[in-house]
Amino acid sequence: KGHTSMTTISGMSSKDIERIRAPANLPLWKNVCFSAAGGVVGATAVYPLDIAKTQLQMDRTGKYTGLFNALNTIKGEGGMGALYRGLPANIIGIMPEKTIKLAGNDFFRNYFKVDDPSVYPVGNIGLEGLSGGLAGACQIVITTPMEITKIRMQMYKPAPGETVNQMKVLGDLVKEMGLRGMYTGTFSTFMRDCPFSIVYFSLYGIFRRKLVDENGKISSGGALVCSTGAGLVAASGSTPLDVIKTRLQATPPPGVAPYKGWLPTVKRIVAEEGAGGLFKGVGPRSIIIAPLFGIALMVKESLSNAFPSH
């Protein structure tokens, strides 16, 4: 006692052990609010890229040559507002969705004592992945209806001269699909979000531990770098799962038979478009998801630092 570098668990100094802590001990209301705020800011910032990604993944005729061509074409055909079609539905869903994912991950990390240095002095990547995966599984209750309404809003083609009332279109879509229809593609959403969350939160935990200060806090810039890097790897790797989900949830173009079943959809895409069809939109998806989660975690970590639990 009295020594500033007292050696403790596994030969590590008390200072080193304190560095690995993550801010998973916020009061519930702060965790919910900070997670929701991060999700809204991140999703809004990258939304035009998201709508271009959806159009690219549904493009079977080669209409678009790439991300920027898709953005310019969508804007040219429908004006600037077309790049934000479906944003209200996304904002409505993104608040509870990101809250469940981010706050849920913190809940499971606390449950498994991942951030308790007396139990896991250097962290536990397996339990970090499990915590993220369970959070991803929980979020599909919100993600599935949010995604299907967002995708259908993004694919909506207004009649010539029509002024699009997004909330009316959203209401009509919900009425048309009904509760059961809103959960079309639940399994495909699960198959995308669980692996993504396992990879993402495992990597974020590893990266974060490299950049935290002696008080276990990370700067806004550090959080942005860690979460963007983790998002880039997780998003690119899970692109085939996202393509399958999009095909199952979107209304197919005229003359194209609907996609039915997860495995049949995989086989059909490979048969009709080759294996590369499963990676359609990998660039846009990576460009979207990496900064989306980068901004979301940066906002959450910044708010946690500005308004700590104690």
C-alpha positions as CSV (number, residue, x, y, z in Angstrom):
1,K,0.0,0.0,0.0
2,G,1.3,3.4,-0.8
3,H,3.3,2.3,-3.9
4,T,2.0,3.9,-7.1
5,S,2.8,0.9,-9.3
6,M,1.7,-1.9,-7.0
7,T,1.8,-5.2,-8.9
8,T,-1.5,-7.2,-8.9
9,I,-3.2,-9.7,-11.1
10,S,-1.0,-11.7,-13.5
11,G,2.0,-9.5,-12.7
12,M,0.2,-6.4,-14.1
13,S,0.4,-3.1,-12.4
14,S,-2.8,-1.6,-10.9
15,K,-2.5,1.2,-13.5
16,D,-2.4,-1.3,-16.4
17,I,-5.4,-3.1,-15.0
18,E,-7.4,0.0,-14.7
19,R,-6.7,0.9,-18.3
20,I,-8.6,-2.0,-19.7
21,R,-11.9,-1.0,-18.2
22,A,-14.7,0.0,-20.6
23,P,-17.4,2.5,-19.7
24,A,-20.1,-0.2,-19.4
25,N,-21.3,1.0,-15.9
26,L,-23.4,4.0,-16.9
27,P,-26.8,4.4,-15.3
28,L,-29.5,2.8,-17.5
29,W,-31.1,6.1,-18.5
30,K,-27.8,7.6,-19.6
31,N,-26.8,4.5,-21.5
32,V,-30.2,4.5,-23.3
33,C,-30.0,8.2,-24.1
34,F,-26.4,8.2,-25.2
35,S,-26.9,5.1,-27.4
36,A,-30.0,6.6,-29.0
37,A,-28.3,9.9,-29.7
38,G,-25.3,8.2,-31.2
39,G,-27.5,6.1,-33.5
40,V,-29.5,9.0,-34.8
41,V,-26.5,11.2,-35.6
42,G,-24.6,8.3,-37.2
43,A,-27.6,7.1,-39.3
44,T,-28.6,10.5,-40.5
45,A,-25.0,11.4,-41.6
46,V,-24.6,8.3,-43.8
47,Y,-28.2,7.9,-45.1
48,P,-27.7,9.0,-48.7
49,L,-25.0,6.3,-49.0
50,D,-27.4,3.8,-47.5
51,I,-30.1,4.5,-50.1
52,A,-27.5,4.1,-52.9
53,K,-26.3,0.8,-51.4
54,T,-29.9,-0.6,-51.4
55,Q,-30.4,0.5,-55.0
56,L,-27.0,-1.2,-56.0
57,Q,-27.9,-4.4,-54.3
58,M,-31.3,-4.6,-56.1
59,D,-29.8,-3.6,-59.4
60,R,-29.9,-6.7,-61.7
61,T,-29.7,-4.8,-65.0
62,G,-26.5,-2.8,-64.6
63,K,-28.2,0.5,-64.3
64,Y,-25.7,1.8,-61.8
65,T,-21.9,1.7,-62.4
66,G,-20.9,2.4,-58.8
67,L,-21.7,4.3,-55.6
68,F,-21.3,7.8,-56.9
69,N,-23.1,7.0,-60.1
70,A,-26.0,5.7,-58.1
71,L,-26.0,8.8,-55.9
72,N,-26.0,11.1,-58.9
73,T,-28.7,9.0,-60.7
74,I,-31.0,8.9,-57.7
75,K,-30.6,12.7,-57.2
76,G,-31.1,13.4,-60.9
77,E,-34.3,11.3,-61.1
78,G,-35.9,12.5,-57.8
79,G,-34.1,15.5,-56.6
80,M,-32.1,15.9,-53.3
81,G,-35.1,14.6,-51.3
82,A,-34.8,11.2,-53.0
83,L,-31.5,10.7,-51.2
84,Y,-33.4,10.9,-47.9
85,R,-36.5,8.9,-48.8
86,G,-37.2,6.5,-45.9
87,L,-35.2,8.6,-43.4
88,P,-38.2,9.2,-41.0
89,A,-38.8,5.4,-40.8
90,N,-35.1,4.9,-40.2
91,I,-34.9,7.5,-37.4
92,I,-38.1,6.1,-35.7
93,G,-36.4,2.7,-35.7
94,I,-32.8,3.6,-35.2
95,M,-33.3,5.0,-31.7
96,P,-34.5,1.8,-30.1
97,E,-32.4,-0.4,-32.4
98,K,-29.1,1.3,-31.6
99,T,-30.1,1.5,-27.9
100,I,-30.7,-2.2,-27.8
101,K,-27.4,-3.0,-29.6
102,L,-25.1,-0.6,-27.7
103,A,-26.8,-0.6,-24.3
104,G,-27.5,-4.4,-24.7
105,N,-23.8,-5.0,-25.4
106,D,-22.9,-3.1,-22.2
107,F,-25.5,-5.1,-20.2
108,F,-24.1,-8.5,-21.3
109,R,-20.5,-7.3,-20.8
110,N,-21.5,-6.4,-17.2
111,Y,-23.3,-9.8,-16.8
112,F,-20.2,-11.7,-18.0
113,K,-17.9,-9.4,-16.0
114,V,-15.9,-8.8,-19.1
115,D,-14.8,-5.4,-17.8
116,D,-14.0,-6.5,-14.3
117,P,-10.2,-6.6,-14.1
118,S,-10.2,-8.9,-11.1
119,V,-11.9,-11.5,-13.3
120,Y,-10.4,-10.8,-16.7
121,P,-7.3,-8.7,-16.3
122,V,-6.7,-8.4,-20.1
123,G,-10.3,-8.8,-21.3
124,N,-11.9,-11.9,-22.8
125,I,-12.4,-11.7,-26.6
126,G,-14.8,-14.7,-26.5
127,L,-17.1,-13.2,-24.0
128,E,-16.9,-9.8,-25.8
129,G,-18.0,-11.5,-29.0
130,L,-20.8,-13.4,-27.2
131,S,-22.0,-10.1,-25.5
132,G,-22.1,-8.4,-28.9
133,G,-23.8,-11.4,-30.6
134,L,-26.5,-11.6,-27.9
135,A,-27.1,-7.8,-28.3
136,G,-27.4,-8.3,-32.0
137,A,-29.9,-11.1,-31.5
138,C,-32.1,-8.9,-29.2
139,Q,-32.2,-6.0,-31.6
140,I,-33.8,-7.9,-34.5
141,V,-37.2,-7.3,-32.8
142,I,-36.8,-3.7,-33.8
143,T,-34.4,-4.1,-36.7
144,T,-36.6,-6.3,-38.9
145,P,-39.6,-4.0,-39.3
146,M,-37.3,-1.0,-39.4
147,E,-35.2,-2.5,-42.3
148,I,-38.2,-3.7,-44.4
149,T,-39.9,-0.4,-44.2
150,K,-36.7,1.5,-44.9
151,I,-35.8,-0.7,-47.9
152,R,-39.3,-0.4,-49.4
153,M,-39.3,3.4,-48.9
154,Q,-35.9,3.5,-50.5
155,M,-37.1,1.5,-53.5
156,Y,-40.4,3.5,-53.8
157,K,-40.8,5.1,-57.2
158,P,-43.1,8.2,-57.1
159,A,-45.4,8.9,-60.0
160,P,-44.3,11.8,-62.3
161,G,-45.1,15.1,-60.6
162,E,-45.9,13.4,-57.3
163,T,-44.9,15.2,-54.1
164,V,-43.8,12.5,-51.8
165,N,-45.2,12.6,-48.3
166,Q,-42.9,10.2,-46.5
167,M,-45.0,9.7,-43.4
168,K,-48.1,8.9,-45.6
169,V,-46.1,6.5,-47.7
170,L,-44.7,4.9,-44.6
171,G,-48.2,4.6,-43.1
172,D,-49.5,3.0,-46.3
173,L,-46.7,0.5,-46.3
174,V,-47.3,-0.5,-42.7
175,K,-51.0,-0.9,-43.4
176,E,-50.4,-2.9,-46.5
177,M,-47.9,-5.3,-44.9
178,G,-49.5,-5.8,-41.5
179,L,-47.7,-7.0,-38.4
180,R,-46.7,-10.3,-40.0
181,G,-45.4,-8.7,-43.1
182,M,-43.4,-6.3,-41.1
183,Y,-41.3,-9.3,-39.8
184,T,-40.6,-10.7,-43.3
185,G,-37.0,-11.7,-43.3
186,T,-36.5,-12.0,-39.5
187,F,-34.2,-15.0,-39.9
188,S,-32.1,-13.3,-42.6
189,T,-31.8,-10.2,-40.3
190,F,-30.7,-12.5,-37.5
191,M,-28.2,-14.2,-39.8
192,R,-26.7,-10.8,-40.7
193,D,-26.8,-9.0,-37.3
194,C,-25.5,-11.7,-35.0
195,P,-22.2,-12.4,-36.9
196,F,-21.7,-8.7,-37.5
197,S,-22.1,-7.9,-33.9
198,I,-19.8,-10.7,-32.7
199,V,-17.0,-9.5,-35.0
200,Y,-17.6,-5.8,-34.5
201,F,-17.7,-5.7,-30.7
202,S,-14.8,-8.1,-30.3
203,L,-12.6,-5.9,-32.5
204,Y,-13.8,-2.7,-30.9
205,G,-12.9,-4.1,-27.5
206,I,-9.4,-5.0,-28.7
207,F,-8.8,-1.6,-30.4
208,R,-10.3,0.3,-27.5
209,R,-7.9,-1.2,-24.9
210,K,-5.0,0.1,-27.0
211,L,-6.1,3.7,-26.8
212,V,-7.7,4.3,-23.4
213,D,-6.0,6.5,-20.8
214,E,-5.1,5.7,-17.3
215,N,-8.7,6.3,-16.2
216,G,-10.1,3.9,-18.7
217,K,-11.5,6.7,-21.0
218,I,-11.0,7.1,-24.7
219,S,-10.9,10.3,-26.6
220,S,-13.6,11.2,-29.2
221,G,-11.0,10.7,-32.0
222,G,-9.8,7.4,-30.5
223,A,-13.4,6.1,-30.3
224,L,-14.0,7.2,-33.9
225,V,-10.9,5.3,-35.1
226,C,-11.6,2.2,-33.1
227,S,-15.3,1.9,-34.0
228,T,-14.7,2.8,-37.7
229,G,-12.0,0.2,-38.0
230,A,-14.1,-2.5,-36.4
231,G,-17.1,-1.5,-38.5
232,L,-15.1,-1.7,-41.7
233,V,-14.0,-5.3,-41.1
234,A,-17.4,-6.5,-39.8
235,A,-19.4,-4.8,-42.5
236,S,-17.3,-6.0,-45.5
237,G,-17.3,-9.6,-44.1
238,S,-21.1,-9.7,-43.6
239,T,-22.0,-8.2,-47.0
240,P,-23.3,-11.5,-48.5
241,L,-25.7,-11.8,-45.5
242,D,-26.9,-8.3,-46.1
243,V,-27.5,-8.9,-49.8
244,I,-29.6,-12.0,-49.0
245,K,-31.6,-10.0,-46.4
246,T,-32.2,-7.2,-48.9
247,R,-33.4,-9.5,-51.6
248,L,-35.8,-11.2,-49.3
249,Q,-37.3,-7.9,-47.9
250,A,-37.4,-5.7,-50.9
251,T,-40.3,-5.7,-53.4
252,P,-38.7,-7.1,-56.6
253,P,-38.8,-5.0,-59.9
254,P,-41.6,-5.8,-62.4
255,G,-41.0,-9.1,-64.1
256,V,-38.7,-10.5,-61.4
257,A,-40.0,-13.3,-59.3
258,P,-39.9,-12.7,-55.5
259,Y,-37.1,-14.3,-53.5
260,K,-38.2,-17.0,-51.0
261,G,-36.2,-18.7,-48.4
262,W,-32.7,-18.0,-47.1
263,L,-30.8,-20.9,-48.8
264,P,-32.9,-20.8,-52.0
265,T,-32.0,-17.1,-52.3
266,V,-28.3,-17.9,-51.9
267,K,-28.5,-20.5,-54.6
268,R,-30.5,-18.3,-56.9
269,I,-28.2,-15.3,-56.6
270,V,-25.1,-17.5,-57.4
271,A,-26.9,-19.2,-60.3
272,E,-28.1,-16.0,-61.9
273,E,-25.4,-13.6,-61.1
274,G,-22.4,-15.7,-60.0
275,A,-20.7,-15.7,-56.6
276,G,-19.9,-12.0,-57.0
277,G,-23.6,-11.2,-56.8
278,L,-23.4,-11.9,-53.0
279,F,-20.9,-9.1,-52.7
280,K,-22.9,-6.5,-54.5
281,G,-22.6,-3.2,-52.6
282,V,-19.7,-4.3,-50.5
283,G,-17.9,-1.0,-51.0
284,P,-21.0,1.2,-50.2
285,R,-21.9,-1.1,-47.3
286,S,-18.4,-0.8,-45.8
287,I,-18.4,3.0,-46.4
288,I,-21.8,3.3,-44.7
289,I,-21.4,1.0,-41.7
290,A,-17.9,2.0,-40.7
291,P,-18.6,5.7,-40.3
292,L,-22.2,5.0,-39.0
293,F,-20.8,3.0,-36.1
294,G,-17.8,5.2,-35.9
295,I,-19.9,8.3,-35.3
296,A,-22.4,6.5,-33.1
297,L,-19.7,5.2,-30.7
298,M,-17.8,8.5,-30.8
299,V,-21.0,10.3,-29.8
300,K,-21.7,7.8,-27.1
301,E,-18.2,7.8,-25.7
302,S,-18.0,11.6,-25.9
303,L,-21.3,11.9,-23.9
304,S,-20.1,9.3,-21.4
305,N,-16.9,11.3,-20.8
306,A,-18.8,14.6,-20.6
307,F,-21.5,13.3,-18.3
308,P,-19.9,10.5,-16.3
309,S,-21.9,8.2,-14.0
310,H,-20.2,9.6,-10.9
